[in-house]
Amino acid sequence: MSTYHSLNLPKELEPYREELEQTVEPVVKITGTHARTGLLESKFGGQPYLPKGMEHPKDENGDYLSLLAQINFAEVPPIAPFPEKGILQFYIAAEDDLLGMDFEDGTNQENFRILYHPDVTEEPSELVTDFSYMKPSEEGFFPVEHEIKLSFELGEEPISEGDYRMEQLSFDLYGEASDGTELGEIYAEALGATGSKIGGYPFFTQEDPRSYREKYQNHQVLLLQVDTDTDLDIMWGDSGVGNFFITKEDLKNRNFANVLYNWDCC
């Protein structure tokens, strides 16, 4: 495990310090501003990096998927085992009220798509620049209203109270502090996992889908979290959050065909 600073814990959580510090993982926090971006830049929404000759991803009905997020790892602080170069893209179905998520199989990419471009060309003549074939969404489901330019900052965080692996610790989310407040409430307030990020631990408004689907429990790496942000006009349903998970082995092998996609809302 990498070196990290000591956690800043409220007194109610001090008895669990050693165990919680063992869970600390690096995280890249994502912030954004409304701005036009170049085709190679990291963004939420907007137009994708798309080499000529490569088909824009479509859903099972043949409709074009919309770019939710594009991460150019040349702009991201190094965080192993994530790539240090290349562009990773997240496409979802804008006209679908489920936004491309499959409740039966969260890894089914028929209506969402993860694309990785390991080698990036900066030659404009080799890239698609005319996206007039993409019609504006008519349904209003898509969570990103305006194009957002992204910035990144490396940090660290302990396990989140919503992560299914919390059940493996001795920490009791339903235990009470001396004033009767649930420890889980104190934990969420002090060590909440909200916000958009790469790596670290997830936030859910409902339940971690990995807690009741054993086949997802190897998807331990948070590939990307895009959280509701009213300042940036990001909204998943009713103040929800979107998460993408990958296995450690698949991430090391740069295999993005088995990514778990989940979003939920209040």
N, C-alpha and C positions, 0 to 999 in steps of 0.2 A: 504494500500500500504506500502511496506517495506521502511525502511530508505535508502536514497541514497545521494550521494554527488551532489553538485550543478553542473549543466551542464556547460561545457566550450563552450560557444557560440560565434561566430563572431558577431561583432556589428550590422550587418544587421538583425540578428535574435533575438536580445535582446527584441524587443517589444512583442515577442511571448513566452518569457521565462516561465512565469507561466503556460501557457497552455501546453507547451511542457514537462515541468517537471512532469505534471500530467500523462503523458503517460509512464514514465520510468518503465521498467521491468527488472528483473534479466536475465542474459544471461551467458551461459558457452561457452567461446570461445575455439575452438578446433585447436590445432596445431599438426603437425605430423613429423615423420622421417621415411625414408625407413629402415625397419628392419623386420626380422622374428619375429613372435609373437607366444605366446602360445595359445592354443585353448580357454582359458578363457579371454584373454586380449582384450581390446578395439582396434579396427582396422578399416581401410578402406581396402577392398579387403582381400585376404588371405583365410584361411580355417576357417569354423565356429565351434562354440561350438554346438555339435549335439549328444545328448544322444542316445545310442544304442536303437533300437526299434522305434525311431522317424524317419519318412521319410523325406529325404531332399526335400524341396519345389520344385514343378515343375510348368511349365507354362501350358496353355490350350492345348498344343500339346504333353504334357508329357515329355518335355525337362527340364533338371535341371536348376533352377534359380541360378544366381551367387550372392555371398555375396558382397553387396555394402559397408555395414557398420555394425559393431558390437559394441555396447556400454555396457560395464560392469559398472553398476551404483555404484558398490563398489569403483570404481576408480574416480568417478565424484563428485565434490563438491555438497553438498545438494542444490537442487533448487526445491522448492515446486511448483506444486504438482507432480513433477516427482518422480519415484521410488528412493529409497535409496539403493536398492539392486536388484539383478537379472540382466539378460542379455537381451537386446533388439536388434533384428536383422532386417536388411533391405535387402531384396533380390530383384533383378531385372533381366529382361531378357537380357542377353548379346548378343544374336544373332538377336535381334529385333532392327530395326533402330529407333523405338520409345522407346526403353529400358523399355518396359513393361507399358508405360503410355497409358491410354485410354482417348482420347480427349473427348469422349461422356460422360464418367463417370469416373472421376479421383479417385473415391473410389473403383473401380472394381479391386479386387486383383487377377484376373485370371492370369495376367502376371507380377505381382510383389507380394511380400508377406512381412508382418510384423509379426514377431514371438517374443513373450516374454516368457522368462524362469524365473519365479519368484524364484525358488529354484535351486541353482547351485551346482552340484556335482564336486568335485575336484579329484575324483577317476578315473585315466586314463582307467582302465579296463571297465568303464561304458560309455565311450565315443567312438564315431567313430573317428578313426585315419587314416584310409585308404580312401583317396578321389580320387583314381585313376579312379573312374567312371566319374569324372568331366573332360571333354575334354577341352583343351584350345580353347578360342573363335577364330573363323576364320574370323569374320566380322570386328573387330576393332572398334565396337561401344562403348564397355564398357568404362566408364569414368576413371576408376582407372587402370593404367598400371602396377604398382608394389604394393606389400603389404606395408601398412603404419601403424606404431605403433602410437597411439594417446596419447596426453597429454591435460589436461583441466585446465582452469583458470576461476574463477567466476568473473563476472563483471556486468555491467548494461548498458542499452541503451534506448534512446527514440524511438518513432515510426519512422519507415523508410519512406522515401519519396515515395516508391513504394507500401506501404501497403494501401489497399483500405480504411481503416479507417481514413486515412489522410483527406479524403474528408469531414469528420464530424467536422474537426477543422476549426477555422477561418483563419488559415495560408493559404496563397494563393501561391501555387507552381509556378504559372505563373506570379506572381507579380514581379516587378523589383526593384533592389537596385538603389541607386543614380547614380551609374556608368552605369546603363542599364543592368547589369547582372541579369538573372532570379534568383529569390530567391530559386527555386528548385535546380538549379545548385550549389548555395552556400551551400544549405542544404546537398546535396549529398556529396559534398566535405568535409564538416565539420563533418557530422554525418552519413556517409555511413554505410550500413548494409551488406557489403560484408564479405566474409570469411565463414569458416565452423563453425557451432555453434549448441547449444541446447538451446531452449528458445529464448527470445528476439524477434526481428522483422526480416522479410525476405527481401531479395534482389531479384530483378527480372531484367532480361535483356529486357523483354517485359512487360507484364501486369499481375497484380495480378488476377488469375482466379476467386477469390472470388468476384471481383468487378462486374462481369457480370453474376455470377451464385449464385442466392440467396440461393440455397440449401447448398452452401459451407460456408455461412457466419457465421455459428456456429463453424467452424473449425478455432478457433482464436489462438490456441497454436502452435507455431513452434516446432514440435517434433524434427526435424533435418534439417539442411541445410548443403549440401556438395557443396562447391564452386570450380570452376576451380582454379587450383594452378599449374602453370607451373613448379615451383621448385619441386613439389611432383609428377609431371606427372599425374595430374588430369585434364581431359578435357571433358566437356559436349558439344558435337557438336563443334560449333565455339565459344569458350570461354563463355559457358553458366553456369547455376547453377541448382541444384536439390533441391527441397523442399518437406518436408512432414509435413502435418498439422493434428491436432486432436482437437476434442472438449474438453472443460475443464472437462465435465462430464465423457466422455470416458476415459480420462487420469486418473482421480481420481479413476475410477472403473477398471483401467488396462485392458480396452477393446480396442484392436488394430485392430478390424475388419472393422472399418469405417474411416481409415486414408486416407486423400487426398494427392495424389502424383502428383507433377507437376515438369517438367523441361523445360527450354527454353534456347535459345541461340541467339546471335546477328544475 
